[in-house]
Amino acid sequence: MISITDWQKIGVGVTGFGVFFILFGMLLYFDSVLLAFGNLLFLTGLSLIIGLRRTFSFFFQRHKLKGTTFFLGGVAIVLLRWPLLGMLLEAYGFVNLFKSFFPVAFGFLGSASNISFLSTLSQKLQGSSSMV
């Protein structure tokens, strides 16, 4: 059984608040203050969940530097009060950072909820990613 520390529990809550503020900031026509606060909470919560060393090693792997640059650059642009451009950069960086995780997530969702579309999409994504 996996044991979860108190810091990880706090990190899950902080990350949840970060996602909430990001979504709320987007809902309120890209309010730069809410988006910036959400970004800071999300990154803080992520580092509390997996630890500072693992967070640093995840973001700064050689093959993920492009995604990291766009994601953290987008966070900086949002902090400089250009929310629409910053969120576009963040979204592109997020997709580049987590593109190897998407087939696994779609496969899990497809098998967990018996949705044939998601499992078919997962098989196609896994087939195309193995050819790269």
C-alpha positions as CSV (number, residue, x, y, z in Angstrom):
1,M,0.0,0.0,0.0
2,I,1.2,3.5,-0.8
3,S,1.6,5.8,2.1
4,I,0.9,9.5,1.5
5,T,2.6,12.0,3.7
6,D,0.9,15.1,5.1
7,W,2.9,17.3,2.7
8,Q,1.6,15.4,-0.2
9,K,-2.0,15.8,1.0
10,I,-1.4,19.5,1.3
11,G,0.1,19.5,-2.2
12,V,-3.0,17.8,-3.6
13,G,-5.2,20.6,-2.1
14,V,-2.9,23.4,-3.3
15,T,-2.8,21.9,-6.8
16,G,-6.6,21.6,-6.8
17,F,-6.9,25.3,-5.8
18,G,-4.4,26.1,-8.5
19,V,-6.5,24.3,-11.2
20,F,-9.7,26.0,-9.8
21,F,-8.1,29.5,-10.0
22,I,-6.8,28.8,-13.5
23,L,-10.3,27.7,-14.7
24,F,-12.0,30.5,-12.9
25,G,-9.6,33.0,-14.4
26,M,-10.3,31.7,-17.9
27,L,-14.0,31.8,-17.2
28,L,-13.7,35.5,-16.2
29,Y,-12.2,36.4,-19.6
30,F,-8.6,35.6,-18.8
31,D,-8.3,37.6,-15.6
32,S,-4.5,37.9,-15.2
33,V,-4.4,38.0,-11.4
34,L,-6.5,34.8,-11.0
35,L,-4.4,33.0,-13.7
36,A,-1.1,34.1,-12.1
37,F,-2.3,33.0,-8.7
38,G,-3.5,29.7,-10.1
39,N,-0.2,29.1,-11.9
40,L,1.8,29.7,-8.7
41,L,-0.5,27.4,-6.7
42,F,-0.3,24.7,-9.3
43,L,3.5,24.7,-9.5
44,T,3.8,24.9,-5.7
45,G,1.3,22.0,-5.2
46,L,3.1,19.9,-7.8
47,S,6.4,20.4,-6.0
48,L,4.8,19.5,-2.7
49,I,3.3,16.3,-4.1
50,I,6.4,14.8,-5.9
51,G,9.2,16.8,-4.2
52,L,11.4,19.6,-5.4
53,R,14.1,17.3,-6.8
54,R,11.7,15.2,-8.8
55,T,9.8,18.3,-10.0
56,F,13.1,19.8,-11.2
57,S,14.2,16.6,-12.9
58,F,10.8,16.2,-14.6
59,F,10.8,19.7,-16.1
60,F,14.5,19.8,-17.1
61,Q,14.9,16.5,-18.9
62,R,16.7,16.9,-22.2
63,H,13.8,15.8,-24.4
64,K,11.3,17.9,-22.4
65,L,13.1,21.2,-22.6
66,K,11.0,22.6,-25.4
67,G,7.8,22.0,-23.5
68,T,9.3,23.3,-20.3
69,T,10.4,26.5,-22.0
70,F,7.0,27.1,-23.4
71,F,5.2,26.2,-20.2
72,L,7.4,28.3,-17.8
73,G,7.6,31.1,-20.4
74,G,3.8,31.1,-20.5
75,V,3.7,31.4,-16.7
76,A,6.1,34.3,-16.9
77,I,4.0,36.0,-19.6
78,V,0.9,35.6,-17.5
79,L,2.7,37.1,-14.5
80,L,3.6,40.1,-16.8
81,R,-0.1,40.6,-17.4
82,W,-0.4,39.2,-20.9
83,P,-2.9,36.4,-20.0
84,L,-4.1,35.3,-23.4
85,L,-0.7,34.9,-24.9
86,G,0.7,33.3,-21.7
87,M,-2.1,30.7,-21.6
88,L,-1.6,29.8,-25.2
89,L,2.1,29.3,-24.6
90,E,1.3,27.3,-21.4
91,A,-1.1,25.1,-23.2
92,Y,1.4,24.3,-26.0
93,G,4.1,23.6,-23.3
94,F,1.7,21.4,-21.3
95,V,0.9,19.3,-24.4
96,N,4.6,18.9,-25.1
97,L,5.4,18.0,-21.5
98,F,2.7,15.4,-21.1
99,K,2.3,14.0,-24.6
100,S,3.7,10.6,-23.6
101,F,1.1,10.4,-20.8
102,F,-2.0,11.0,-22.9
103,P,-2.2,7.5,-24.4
104,V,-2.0,5.9,-20.9
105,A,-4.7,8.3,-19.6
106,F,-7.0,7.7,-22.5
107,G,-6.5,3.9,-22.2
108,F,-7.2,3.9,-18.5
109,L,-10.4,6.1,-19.0
110,G,-11.5,3.9,-21.9
111,S,-11.1,0.6,-19.9
112,A,-12.4,2.1,-16.6
113,S,-15.6,3.4,-18.1
114,N,-16.1,1.1,-21.0
115,I,-16.1,3.9,-23.6
116,S,-15.0,2.3,-26.9
117,F,-14.1,5.6,-28.4
118,L,-11.4,6.3,-25.8
119,S,-9.9,2.8,-26.0
120,T,-9.8,3.1,-29.8
121,L,-8.2,6.5,-29.5
122,S,-5.7,5.1,-27.0
123,Q,-4.7,2.3,-29.3
124,K,-4.2,4.7,-32.2
125,L,-2.1,7.1,-30.1
126,Q,0.0,4.3,-28.8
127,G,0.5,3.0,-32.3
128,S,1.6,6.4,-33.6
129,S,3.8,7.2,-30.7
130,S,5.7,3.9,-31.0
131,M,6.6,4.8,-34.6
132,V,8.2,8.2,-33.6
